Amino acid sequence: MSAPQPLPLGPNKPAADDAPACADGCCTPEPPAVPDARWIRHAHTVRLLSWFSLVWMVLEGALGLVAGGAAGSVSLIGWALSSAVEGLASIIVIWRFTGSRTLSETAERRAQKAVAISFWLLAPYIGIQSVIDLATGHRAENSLLGIVLTAASLVIMPVLGVAKHRLGARLNSGATAGEGTQNLLCAATAAAVLIGLAGNALFGAWWLDPIIGLIIAAVAVQEGREAWKGEDCC
């Protein structure tokens, strides 16, 4: 008599031997060929969150560019440009979980690499302009609109980022987790830009603006490297 065959594992349930390495639920080999209802619901939720993010990023980016241009603030302009990059990441994730690509491991890998590249699109402008502003002593003007926008982002983005990280773990999707990281990065940079705007308005600390711009550029490069290697997920 042949030995009984092991029962197949359900979605997002790694074998016992893999449990220590996959404690965060994000290292399962791949989604099952026929996912269960919960997996499908998670994929649908990811699409909805990415659509919401895309709409918000368009609004945030447009108003941020107006505010940053009027104030001459490189960190505010850089933060607004990062909204376009985050919007691109949302489009990539929407593409990833639409139609037959929902179950495609190849689509997941492509989406993950594309999200990584979107991080790198952000860094050059911000870094170069920040160096120029520091060298020339450029002083940004005060921006009430910029303060309101960054404060709103500081409330909304962490919620989206944490939700996408959790869903990325459940779906074994580095692309989803990478988009969540971009949302968290947006919140962190919003806080930094808000500090710079407030510091300039209250204390005349003009140098905070370009220094924060340099930090944003450096973080974008690092996050892009991690997303490329898949470290957002496993």
C-alpha positions in Angstrom: 0.0 0.0 0.0 1.4 3.4 -0.9 1.8 6.0 1.7 -1.0 8.6 2.0 -0.4 11.8 0.1 -0.3 15.0 2.2 -3.3 17.3 1.9 -2.8 20.4 -0.3 -2.2 23.6 1.6 -4.7 26.4 1.3 -3.8 30.0 0.3 -1.3 31.8 2.5 -0.8 28.7 4.7 2.9 27.7 4.5 4.1 24.3 5.6 5.2 23.9 9.2 8.9 23.8 8.2 8.5 27.2 6.6 6.7 28.9 9.4 9.7 30.5 11.2 10.8 32.1 7.9 7.3 33.2 6.9 6.0 34.5 10.2 4.7 37.7 8.6 2.6 35.6 6.2 4.4 37.1 3.2 6.7 34.3 2.1 4.2 31.8 0.7 5.5 30.4 -2.6 2.6 31.8 -4.8 -1.1 32.1 -4.8 -3.0 28.9 -5.4 -4.2 28.0 -9.0 -7.8 28.3 -7.8 -7.9 30.9 -4.9 -10.5 30.8 -2.3 -13.1 33.5 -1.7 -11.0 35.2 0.9 -8.0 35.6 -1.4 -10.3 37.0 -4.1 -11.8 39.5 -1.6 -8.3 40.7 -0.6 -7.4 41.2 -4.3 -10.6 43.2 -4.9 -9.8 45.3 -1.8 -6.3 46.0 -3.1 -7.8 47.3 -6.4 -10.3 49.6 -4.5 -7.6 51.0 -2.3 -5.3 51.6 -5.2 -8.1 53.4 -7.1 -8.7 55.6 -4.1 -5.0 56.3 -3.8 -4.8 57.2 -7.5 -7.6 59.8 -7.2 -6.1 61.2 -4.0 -2.6 61.5 -5.6 -3.9 63.4 -8.6 -5.6 65.9 -6.3 -2.7 66.1 -3.9 -0.1 66.4 -6.7 -1.9 69.1 -8.6 -2.5 71.3 -5.5 1.0 70.6 -4.1 2.7 71.8 -7.3 0.6 75.0 -7.3 1.5 75.6 -3.6 5.1 74.6 -4.1 5.6 76.7 -7.2 4.0 79.8 -5.6 6.2 79.4 -2.4 9.3 78.4 -4.2 9.6 75.4 -1.9 11.8 72.5 -3.3 10.6 70.1 -0.6 6.9 70.9 -1.3 7.4 70.6 -5.1 9.3 67.3 -4.5 6.6 66.0 -2.3 4.0 66.9 -5.0 6.0 65.2 -7.6 6.2 62.1 -5.4 2.4 62.0 -5.7 2.8 61.4 -9.4 5.2 58.5 -8.7 2.8 57.1 -6.1 0.0 57.4 -8.5 2.1 55.4 -11.0 2.5 52.7 -8.4 -1.2 52.6 -7.9 -1.8 52.1 -11.6 0.8 49.3 -11.6 -1.0 47.5 -8.7 -4.4 48.0 -10.4 -3.0 46.5 -13.6 -1.5 43.6 -11.5 -4.9 42.6 -10.0 -7.1 43.1 -13.1 -8.4 40.2 -15.2 -6.2 37.1 -15.8 -3.2 38.8 -14.3 -4.7 38.4 -10.8 -3.3 34.9 -10.6 -0.2 35.5 -12.6 3.2 35.2 -10.9 4.8 36.8 -13.9 2.6 39.8 -13.6 3.5 40.0 -9.9 7.2 40.1 -10.6 6.8 42.7 -13.4 4.6 44.9 -11.1 7.2 44.6 -8.3 10.0 45.7 -10.5 7.9 48.6 -12.0 7.1 49.8 -8.5 10.8 49.8 -7.7 11.6 51.9 -10.8 8.9 54.4 -9.8 10.8 55.1 -6.6 13.9 56.0 -8.6 12.0 58.4 -10.9 11.5 60.7 -7.9 15.1 61.1 -6.6 17.1 63.0 -9.3 15.1 66.2 -9.5 14.7 66.6 -5.7 18.3 65.9 -5.0 19.7 68.3 -7.6 17.3 71.1 -6.8 18.0 70.8 -3.1 21.8 71.1 -3.6 21.2 74.2 -5.8 19.0 75.8 -3.1 21.5 75.1 -0.4 24.3 76.5 -2.5 22.5 79.7 -3.4 20.7 80.2 -0.1 17.3 80.2 -1.8 14.5 81.0 0.7 11.0 79.5 0.2 8.0 81.6 0.9 5.3 80.6 3.4 2.5 78.4 2.1 -0.8 77.9 4.0 -2.1 75.6 1.2 1.1 73.5 1.5 0.6 73.2 5.3 -3.0 72.1 4.9 -2.1 69.5 2.2 0.7 67.9 4.1 -1.3 67.8 7.3 -4.1 66.0 5.4 -1.7 63.5 3.9 -0.2 62.9 7.3 -3.6 61.6 8.4 -4.7 59.6 5.3 -1.5 58.0 4.0 -0.5 55.9 7.1 -4.0 54.3 7.0 -3.6 53.3 3.4 0.0 52.2 3.8 -0.6 49.9 6.7 -3.7 48.4 5.0 -1.7 47.6 1.8 1.2 46.1 3.7 -1.2 43.7 5.4 -2.9 42.8 2.2 0.4 42.5 0.5 1.4 39.9 3.1 -1.9 38.0 2.7 -1.6 37.9 -1.1 2.1 37.4 -1.2 2.4 40.5 -3.3 5.5 42.5 -3.1 4.0 45.0 -5.5 1.1 45.7 -3.1 3.5 46.0 -0.2 5.7 48.3 -2.2 2.8 50.6 -2.9 2.0 50.6 0.8 5.6 51.6 1.5 5.2 54.5 -0.9 2.2 55.6 1.0 4.1 55.4 4.3 7.0 57.3 2.7 4.5 59.9 1.6 3.3 60.3 5.2 6.8 60.5 6.5 7.9 63.1 3.9 4.6 65.0 4.5 5.6 65.3 8.1 9.1 66.4 7.2 7.8 69.0 4.7 5.3 70.2 7.3 8.1 70.7 9.8 10.1 72.6 7.1 7.2 74.8 6.2 6.4 75.5 9.8 10.0 76.1 10.7 10.4 78.6 7.8 7.1 80.4 8.8 7.8 80.6 12.5 11.6 80.8 12.8 12.9 81.7 9.3 14.7 78.3 9.1 14.9 78.4 5.3 17.6 75.7 5.2 15.2 73.0 6.5 13.5 73.0 3.1 16.4 71.8 0.9 17.8 69.5 3.6 14.5 67.7 3.9 14.5 67.5 0.1 17.8 65.7 0.2 16.4 63.3 2.8 13.4 62.6 0.6 15.7 61.8 -2.4 17.9 59.4 -0.4 14.9 57.6 1.1 13.4 57.2 -2.4 16.6 55.6 -3.7 16.8 53.2 -0.8 13.2 52.1 -0.9 13.5 51.5 -4.7 16.5 49.2 -4.0 14.5 47.2 -1.4 11.4 47.0 -3.6 13.5 45.7 -6.5 14.9 42.9 -4.4 11.5 42.1 -3.0 12.3 43.1 0.6 9.0 44.9 1.0 7.4 41.5 1.1 9.8 38.9 2.5 
